[in-house]
Amino acid sequence: MNIPSMIGINNVTINVDTQRNSTVNVLTVGANSTIENCIINLNASGNTPTIALNISGENTTARNCIINANITSNRTSSPLYVGGENSIVENCTINANIPSSQVDWSGNSLPKGIGVWINAFYTTLRNNRFNFSESCILSDGTHRSLYGVYVRGINTN
């Protein structure tokens, strides 16, 4: 389920409550776009990857946004995913309950719950507030972990 893909939006509130078994991207923002003063409220469970705000295009700015998320999906999920290079996230607040999972020491898989997932080069995070807590335990063990900010790109500030 992909809910709107937009270029340049301001003052929008999106509420989603889903238990789907297909990929959920609540809001996908394309290249050279700005999203401002938006609120995304997400409650997601099921066997599906879930992303509340997906910044997929390069040169994109998210400013003054609030994401409230409760995610219990057993697939890799994140309230905020940045995949577009040269993107900026500033003055945003994320309040999220995300699942914890066992640390994969081999490095071959992604964690299940990621607060902020950066998978792009030259991303800037500026003056943000991130609050994460455990929504559920996806695997027992001695090395359960929440991933607050997970960076897989270079030159992230």
TORPA-4810 file (N, C-alpha, C, O; in nm, 3 decimals):
<nodes>
NODE_1_0.086_-0.116_0.000_0.000_0.000_0.000_0.090_0.122_0.000_0.166_0.143_0.095_M
NODE_2_0.084_0.202_-0.103_0.155_0.328_-0.108_0.051_0.439_-0.108_-0.028_0.451_-0.202_N
NODE_3_0.051_0.517_-0.002_-0.041_0.628_0.009_0.032_0.745_-0.054_0.144_0.720_-0.099_I
NODE_4_-0.010_0.865_-0.063_0.034_0.961_-0.163_0.184_0.978_-0.183_0.264_0.968_-0.090_P
NODE_5_0.219_1.004_-0.307_0.354_1.046_-0.343_0.339_1.189_-0.390_0.270_1.215_-0.489_S
NODE_6_0.404_1.284_-0.322_0.379_1.425_-0.347_0.508_1.504_-0.364_0.614_1.463_-0.316_M
NODE_7_0.497_1.616_-0.431_0.607_1.710_-0.442_0.559_1.842_-0.385_0.469_1.906_-0.441_I
NODE_8_0.618_1.884_-0.272_0.583_2.011_-0.210_0.449_2.008_-0.140_0.346_2.033_-0.203_G
NODE_9_0.449_1.977_-0.012_0.324_1.979_0.063_0.345_2.055_0.193_0.457_2.063_0.244_I
NODE_10_0.237_2.111_0.245_0.245_2.194_0.364_0.116_2.176_0.443_0.007_2.172_0.386_N
NODE_11_0.129_2.166_0.576_0.014_2.162_0.667_-0.084_2.048_0.638_-0.202_2.071_0.615_N
NODE_12_-0.034_1.925_0.640_-0.116_1.807_0.615_-0.107_1.715_0.737_-0.001_1.700_0.796_V
NODE_13_-0.220_1.653_0.773_-0.221_1.550_0.876_-0.268_1.421_0.812_-0.370_1.418_0.743_T
NODE_14_-0.191_1.313_0.834_-0.225_1.182_0.779_-0.234_1.084_0.896_-0.141_1.073_0.976_I
NODE_15_-0.346_1.012_0.905_-0.366_0.911_1.008_-0.382_0.775_0.940_-0.468_0.759_0.853_N
NODE_16_-0.300_0.677_0.979_-0.308_0.544_0.919_-0.305_0.440_1.030_-0.219_0.443_1.119_V
NODE_17_-0.401_0.347_1.024_-0.404_0.233_1.114_-0.414_0.110_1.024_-0.516_0.089_0.959_D
NODE_18_-0.308_0.030_1.020_-0.307_-0.081_0.925_-0.255_-0.209_0.987_-0.171_-0.208_1.077_T
NODE_19_-0.306_-0.320_0.936_-0.259_-0.452_0.975_-0.236_-0.533_0.847_-0.266_-0.652_0.842_Q
NODE_20_-0.184_-0.468_0.746_-0.168_-0.529_0.615_-0.048_-0.622_0.610_0.039_-0.620_0.697_R
NODE_21_-0.044_-0.703_0.507_0.068_-0.791_0.482_0.135_-0.757_0.350_0.186_-0.844_0.280_N
NODE_22_0.135_-0.628_0.316_0.209_-0.579_0.200_0.278_-0.450_0.245_0.239_-0.390_0.345_S
NODE_23_0.379_-0.407_0.171_0.459_-0.292_0.210_0.373_-0.168_0.231_0.284_-0.139_0.151_T
NODE_24_0.401_-0.094_0.339_0.328_0.029_0.369_0.426_0.146_0.370_0.517_0.150_0.452_V
NODE_25_0.407_0.240_0.279_0.477_0.369_0.279_0.368_0.474_0.294_0.292_0.497_0.200_N
NODE_26_0.358_0.538_0.409_0.249_0.631_0.433_0.264_0.754_0.343_0.168_0.794_0.278_V
NODE_27_0.383_0.814_0.339_0.404_0.932_0.256_0.541_0.920_0.191_0.643_0.912_0.260_L
NODE_28_0.544_0.921_0.058_0.669_0.915_-0.017_0.691_1.050_-0.082_0.603_1.102_-0.151_T
NODE_29_0.810_1.107_-0.059_0.843_1.239_-0.111_0.951_1.224_-0.216_1.057_1.167_-0.190_V
NODE_30_0.926_1.276_-0.336_1.019_1.262_-0.448_1.126_1.369_-0.452_1.139_1.449_-0.359_G
NODE_31_1.203_1.370_-0.560_1.319_1.459_-0.576_1.279_1.606_-0.579_1.171_1.643_-0.625_A
NODE_32_1.371_1.689_-0.528_1.357_1.835_-0.530_1.225_1.880_-0.468_1.156_1.967_-0.522_N
NODE_33_1.191_1.821_-0.356_1.064_1.849_-0.290_1.086_1.902_-0.149_1.194_1.887_-0.091_S
NODE_34_0.982_1.964_-0.095_0.982_2.009_0.043_0.851_1.967_0.108_0.743_1.988_0.052_T
NODE_35_0.861_1.907_0.225_0.744_1.875_0.305_0.759_1.953_0.435_0.862_1.942_0.503_I
NODE_36_0.656_2.031_0.471_0.664_2.117_0.589_0.537_2.108_0.672_0.427_2.087_0.621_E
NODE_37_0.557_2.124_0.804_0.444_2.138_0.898_0.342_2.027_0.884_0.221_2.053_0.884_N
NODE_38_0.389_1.905_0.872_0.299_1.791_0.854_0.303_1.701_0.976_0.402_1.695_1.048_C
NODE_39_0.193_1.631_0.997_0.183_1.534_1.106_0.143_1.400_1.045_0.047_1.391_0.969_I
NODE_40_0.219_1.296_1.081_0.186_1.161_1.038_0.166_1.077_1.163_0.256_1.066_1.246_I
NODE_41_0.048_1.018_1.176_0.016_0.929_1.286_0.000_0.789_1.228_-0.087_0.766_1.143_N
NODE_42_0.084_0.696_1.272_0.085_0.562_1.214_0.077_0.456_1.323_0.151_0.461_1.421_L
NODE_43_-0.013_0.361_1.305_-0.022_0.243_1.390_-0.017_0.124_1.296_-0.112_0.100_1.221_N
NODE_44_0.093_0.047_1.299_0.111_-0.060_1.201_0.155_-0.189_1.266_0.241_-0.190_1.354_A
NODE_45_0.095_-0.298_1.221_0.135_-0.432_1.265_0.122_-0.524_1.145_0.077_-0.483_1.038_S
NODE_46_0.160_-0.647_1.164_0.152_-0.745_1.056_0.290_-0.785_1.008_0.391_-0.751_1.068_G
NODE_47_0.291_-0.856_0.899_0.415_-0.909_0.842_0.453_-0.824_0.721_0.453_-0.873_0.608_N
NODE_48_0.484_-0.698_0.746_0.509_-0.607_0.635_0.612_-0.502_0.670_0.613_-0.452_0.782_T
NODE_49_0.700_-0.465_0.576_0.787_-0.350_0.598_0.701_-0.223_0.603_0.611_-0.207_0.521_P
NODE_50_0.729_-0.135_0.697_0.648_-0.015_0.714_0.736_0.107_0.729_0.831_0.107_0.807_T
NODE_51_0.704_0.212_0.655_0.775_0.340_0.664_0.671_0.451_0.669_0.583_0.457_0.584_I
NODE_52_0.681_0.539_0.769_0.586_0.650_0.780_0.620_0.759_0.677_0.535_0.796_0.596_A
NODE_53_0.743_0.810_0.681_0.786_0.914_0.587_0.905_0.861_0.509_1.010_0.834_0.566_L
NODE_54_0.888_0.845_0.378_0.990_0.791_0.290_1.043_0.903_0.200_0.977_0.943_0.104_N
NODE_55_1.162_0.952_0.232_1.225_1.056_0.148_1.308_0.982_0.045_1.424_0.948_0.070_I
NODE_56_1.249_0.957_-0.071_1.313_0.873_-0.172_1.388_0.954_-0.277_1.476_0.900_-0.344_S
NODE_57_1.354_1.081_-0.292_1.418_1.162_-0.395_1.530_1.247_-0.341_1.531_1.283_-0.223_G
NODE_58_1.625_1.281_-0.426_1.738_1.363_-0.383_1.698_1.509_-0.371_1.597_1.553_-0.427_E
NODE_59_1.780_1.585_-0.297_1.758_1.729_-0.275_1.620_1.757_-0.217_1.549_1.847_-0.262_N
NODE_60_1.583_1.681_-0.118_1.452_1.692_-0.055_1.467_1.739_0.088_1.562_1.701_0.157_T
NODE_61_1.373_1.823_0.134_1.376_1.875_0.270_1.246_1.840_0.342_1.137_1.859_0.289_T
NODE_62_1.261_1.788_0.464_1.147_1.769_0.555_1.171_1.865_0.670_1.273_1.857_0.738_A
NODE_63_1.076_1.956_0.692_1.094_2.061_0.793_0.969_2.072_0.879_0.857_2.074_0.829_R
NODE_64_0.991_2.081_1.012_0.882_2.102_1.109_0.773_1.995_1.100_0.654_2.025_1.109_N
NODE_65_0.814_1.871_1.082_0.718_1.761_1.074_0.717_1.682_1.204_0.817_1.677_1.277_C
NODE_66_0.605_1.621_1.233_0.590_1.536_1.351_0.544_1.399_1.304_0.447_1.386_1.229_I
NODE_67_0.615_1.295_1.349_0.575_1.158_1.320_0.551_1.088_1.453_0.640_1.079_1.537_I
NODE_68_0.429_1.038_1.471_0.393_0.957_1.587_0.366_0.817_1.534_0.274_0.797_1.455_N
NODE_69_0.446_0.719_1.577_0.433_0.586_1.519_0.436_0.478_1.627_0.513_0.486_1.722_A
NODE_70_0.351_0.380_1.608_0.354_0.259_1.689_0.363_0.143_1.590_0.266_0.110_1.522_N
NODE_71_0.482_0.082_1.583_0.508_-0.021_1.483_0.541_-0.152_1.555_0.631_-0.157_1.638_I
NODE_72_0.466_-0.257_1.521_0.494_-0.390_1.576_0.517_-0.490_1.464_0.510_-0.611_1.488_T
NODE_73_0.545_-0.443_1.345_0.572_-0.530_1.230_0.695_-0.614_1.256_0.790_-0.569_1.321_S
NODE_74_0.695_-0.738_1.205_0.812_-0.823_1.222_0.905_-0.818_1.101_0.987_-0.908_1.082_N
NODE_75_0.892_-0.715_1.020_0.983_-0.690_0.907_1.052_-0.556_0.931_1.004_-0.476_1.012_R
NODE_76_1.162_-0.531_0.863_1.236_-0.406_0.883_1.145_-0.287_0.857_1.086_-0.274_0.749_T
NODE_77_1.132_-0.199_0.958_1.041_-0.086_0.951_1.103_0.036_1.017_1.192_0.024_1.101_S
NODE_78_1.055_0.155_0.976_1.110_0.279_1.030_1.009_0.393_1.017_0.939_0.402_0.916_S
NODE_79_0.999_0.479_1.119_0.915_0.598_1.103_0.969_0.693_0.995_0.891_0.759_0.927_P
NODE_80_1.103_0.699_0.980_1.164_0.788_0.881_1.272_0.715_0.804_1.367_0.663_0.863_L
NODE_81_1.258_0.711_0.672_1.359_0.653_0.584_1.407_0.762_0.488_1.327_0.827_0.422_Y
NODE_82_1.539_0.781_0.481_1.597_0.877_0.388_1.682_0.800_0.288_1.788_0.748_0.323_V
NODE_83_1.635_0.793_0.165_1.707_0.724_0.058_1.753_0.818_-0.052_1.820_0.775_-0.145_G
NODE_84_1.716_0.946_-0.041_1.754_1.044_-0.143_1.876_1.123_-0.100_1.879_1.178_0.010_G
NODE_85_1.976_1.130_-0.186_2.099_1.202_-0.153_2.075_1.352_-0.139_1.980_1.408_-0.195_E
NODE_86_2.163_1.416_-0.061_2.157_1.561_-0.037_2.024_1.605_0.024_1.974_1.713_-0.006_N
NODE_87_1.968_1.522_0.109_1.841_1.555_0.174_1.865_1.615_0.311_1.969_1.592_0.374_S
NODE_88_1.767_1.694_0.358_1.776_1.761_0.487_1.651_1.729_0.567_1.539_1.737_0.516_I
NODE_89_1.671_1.692_0.693_1.561_1.673_0.788_1.590_1.769_0.902_1.688_1.754_0.974_V
NODE_90_1.502_1.869_0.918_1.529_1.969_1.022_1.404_2.006_1.100_1.293_2.011_1.046_E
NODE_91_1.427_2.032_1.229_1.320_2.074_1.321_1.203_1.977_1.323_1.088_2.018_1.338_N
NODE_92_1.231_1.848_1.310_1.127_1.746_1.311_1.128_1.672_1.444_1.231_1.664_1.512_C
NODE_93_1.013_1.616_1.480_1.000_1.536_1.601_0.946_1.399_1.562_0.848_1.387_1.489_T
NODE_94_1.012_1.296_1.613_0.964_1.160_1.593_0.945_1.096_1.730_1.039_1.086_1.809_I
NODE_95_0.822_1.055_1.756_0.788_0.980_1.877_0.745_0.842_1.829_0.640_0.829_1.765_N
NODE_96_0.825_0.740_1.858_0.794_0.610_1.799_0.820_0.495_1.895_0.919_0.493_1.970_A
NODE_97_0.729_0.401_1.891_0.747_0.271_1.954_0.784_0.177_1.840_0.706_0.156_1.747_N
NODE_98_0.904_0.119_1.849_0.953_0.032_1.743_0.997_-0.101_1.803_1.034_-0.107_1.921_I
NODE_99_0.992_-0.209_1.724_1.029_-0.340_1.777_1.180_-0.354_1.800_1.261_-0.295_1.727_P
NODE_100_1.214_-0.431_1.900_1.354_-0.466_1.919_1.378_-0.604_1.861_1.287_-0.686_1.852_S
NODE_101_1.503_-0.629_1.822_1.538_-0.760_1.768_1.680_-0.795_1.811_1.756_-0.710_1.856_S
NODE_102_1.713_-0.920_1.795_1.845_-0.968_1.829_1.949_-0.906_1.734_1.923_-0.897_1.614_Q
NODE_103_2.062_-0.865_1.784_2.169_-0.810_1.701_2.221_-0.920_1.610_2.249_-1.031_1.655_V
NODE_104_2.233_-0.890_1.482_2.291_-0.983_1.386_2.440_-0.953_1.375_2.481_-0.862_1.304_D
NODE_105_2.520_-1.029_1.446_2.664_-1.004_1.451_2.732_-1.028_1.318_2.843_-0.979_1.297_W
NODE_106_2.670_-1.103_1.229_2.733_-1.129_1.099_2.724_-1.009_1.006_2.800_-0.997_0.911_S
NODE_107_2.629_-0.919_1.036_2.611_-0.800_0.953_2.540_-0.826_0.822_2.544_-0.743_0.732_G
NODE_108_2.474_-0.942_0.809_2.409_-0.978_0.683_2.263_-0.936_0.673_2.202_-0.952_0.567_N
NODE_109_2.205_-0.884_0.779_2.065_-0.845_0.771_2.043_-0.713_0.844_2.125_-0.670_0.925_S
NODE_110_1.931_-0.651_0.814_1.895_-0.525_0.878_1.824_-0.551_1.009_1.760_-0.655_1.026_L
NODE_111_1.833_-0.457_1.104_1.752_-0.470_1.225_1.604_-0.457_1.187_1.571_-0.406_1.080_P
NODE_112_1.516_-0.503_1.274_1.372_-0.497_1.245_1.312_-0.359_1.272_1.230_-0.311_1.194_K
NODE_113_1.352_-0.296_1.382_1.300_-0.164_1.416_1.411_-0.061_1.409_1.511_-0.071_1.479_G
NODE_114_1.392_0.039_1.323_1.492_0.145_1.307_1.421_0.279_1.324_1.324_0.306_1.253_I
NODE_115_1.466_0.361_1.417_1.402_0.491_1.439_1.416_0.583_1.319_1.317_0.628_1.262_G
NODE_116_1.539_0.610_1.281_1.569_0.692_1.162_1.666_0.611_1.077_1.775_0.576_1.123_V
NODE_117_1.628_0.581_0.955_1.707_0.496_0.867_1.760_0.582_0.753_1.684_0.628_0.668_W
NODE_118_1.891_0.603_0.750_1.954_0.684_0.645_2.033_0.590_0.554_2.127_0.524_0.597_I
NODE_119_1.992_0.587_0.428_2.054_0.499_0.330_2.093_0.582_0.208_2.072_0.541_0.094_N
NODE_120_2.150_0.701_0.233_2.186_0.792_0.125_2.309_0.873_0.164_2.340_0.887_0.283_A
NODE_121_2.378_0.925_0.066_2.495_1.009_0.090_2.451_1.154_0.116_2.348_1.199_0.066_F
NODE_122_2.532_1.224_0.194_2.518_1.368_0.216_2.382_1.407_0.274_2.319_1.501_0.226_Y
NODE_123_2.339_1.336_0.375_2.214_1.367_0.445_2.246_1.456_0.565_2.344_1.433_0.636_T
NODE_124_2.162_1.556_0.588_2.180_1.645_0.703_2.061_1.631_0.797_1.946_1.645_0.756_T
NODE_125_2.092_1.604_0.924_1.992_1.605_1.032_2.023_1.726_1.118_2.133_1.739_1.171_L
NODE_126_1.924_1.817_1.132_1.950_1.942_1.204_1.834_1.975_1.298_1.719_1.983_1.256_R
NODE_127_1.867_1.993_1.428_1.770_2.038_1.529_1.645_1.950_1.537_1.533_2.001_1.540_N
NODE_128_1.663_1.820_1.540_1.552_1.726_1.548_1.541_1.670_1.689_1.636_1.676_1.767_N
NODE_129_1.424_1.614_1.721_1.400_1.547_1.848_1.348_1.406_1.816_1.244_1.390_1.753_R
NODE_130_1.423_1.306_1.861_1.385_1.167_1.837_1.362_1.098_1.971_1.451_1.097_2.056_F
NODE_131_1.244_1.040_1.990_1.209_0.967_2.112_1.164_0.826_2.072_1.060_0.811_2.007_N
NODE_132_1.241_0.724_2.110_1.210_0.588_2.071_1.195_0.499_2.194_1.268_0.513_2.292_F
NODE_133_1.100_0.408_2.187_1.086_0.307_2.292_1.047_0.174_2.226_1.011_0.169_2.108_S
NODE_134_1.056_0.068_2.304_1.032_-0.067_2.252_0.883_-0.097_2.248_0.814_-0.090_2.350_E
NODE_135_0.833_-0.131_2.129_0.692_-0.165_2.114_0.667_-0.313_2.139_0.562_-0.352_2.191_S
NODE_136_0.764_-0.396_2.102_0.752_-0.540_2.121_0.890_-0.603_2.105_0.983_-0.540_2.056_C
NODE_137_0.901_-0.727_2.147_1.026_-0.801_2.136_1.009_-0.904_2.025_0.927_-0.995_2.037_I
NODE_138_1.086_-0.890_1.917_1.071_-0.982_1.805_1.159_-1.107_1.818_1.132_-1.208_1.754_L
NODE_139_1.261_-1.099_1.899_1.343_-1.218_1.921_1.407_-1.208_2.060_1.462_-1.104_2.098_S
NODE_140_1.397_-1.315_2.132_1.459_-1.319_2.264_1.609_-1.340_2.251_1.657_-1.389_2.149_D
NODE_141_1.679_-1.304_2.352_1.823_-1.325_2.352_1.890_-1.223_2.441_1.825_-1.135_2.497_G
NODE_142_2.018_-1.236_2.453_2.092_-1.147_2.543_2.135_-1.019_2.475_2.186_-0.930_2.543_T
NODE_143_2.118_-1.006_2.344_2.166_-0.887_2.273_2.054_-0.821_2.192_2.074_-0.783_2.076_H
NODE_144_1.938_-0.807_2.255_1.827_-0.736_2.191_1.863_-0.589_2.181_1.930_-0.536_2.270_R
NODE_145_1.820_-0.523_2.076_1.858_-0.383_2.061_1.756_-0.306_1.979_1.693_-0.359_1.888_S
NODE_146_1.742_-0.177_2.013_1.669_-0.081_1.930_1.774_-0.001_1.853_1.881_0.030_1.907_L
NODE_147_1.745_0.031_1.730_1.836_0.112_1.650_1.774_0.251_1.636_1.677_0.268_1.563_Y
NODE_148_1.830_0.349_1.707_1.775_0.485_1.703_1.799_0.550_1.568_1.704_0.586_1.499_G
NODE_149_1.925_0.567_1.531_1.961_0.623_1.400_2.057_0.524_1.335_2.163_0.495_1.389_V
NODE_150_2.018_0.473_1.220_2.095_0.372_1.148_2.143_0.434_1.017_2.061_0.466_0.931_Y
NODE_151_2.274_0.451_1.002_2.329_0.522_0.886_2.406_0.425_0.799_2.496_0.356_0.846_V
NODE_152_2.368_0.420_0.669_2.439_0.338_0.573_2.488_0.423_0.456_2.514_0.370_0.347_R
NODE_153_2.501_0.553_0.476_2.553_0.643_0.373_2.672_0.718_0.427_2.700_0.713_0.547_G
NODE_154_2.743_0.787_0.341_2.859_0.862_0.385_2.824_1.010_0.398_2.726_1.058_0.341_I
NODE_155_2.906_1.081_0.476_2.892_1.225_0.493_2.754_1.266_0.545_2.692_1.359_0.492_N
NODE_156_2.707_1.197_0.647_2.584_1.236_0.714_2.618_1.327_0.829_2.702_1.294_0.913_T
NODE_157_2.554_1.442_0.834_2.581_1.542_0.937_2.465_1.550_1.036_2.470_1.628_1.131_N
</nodes>
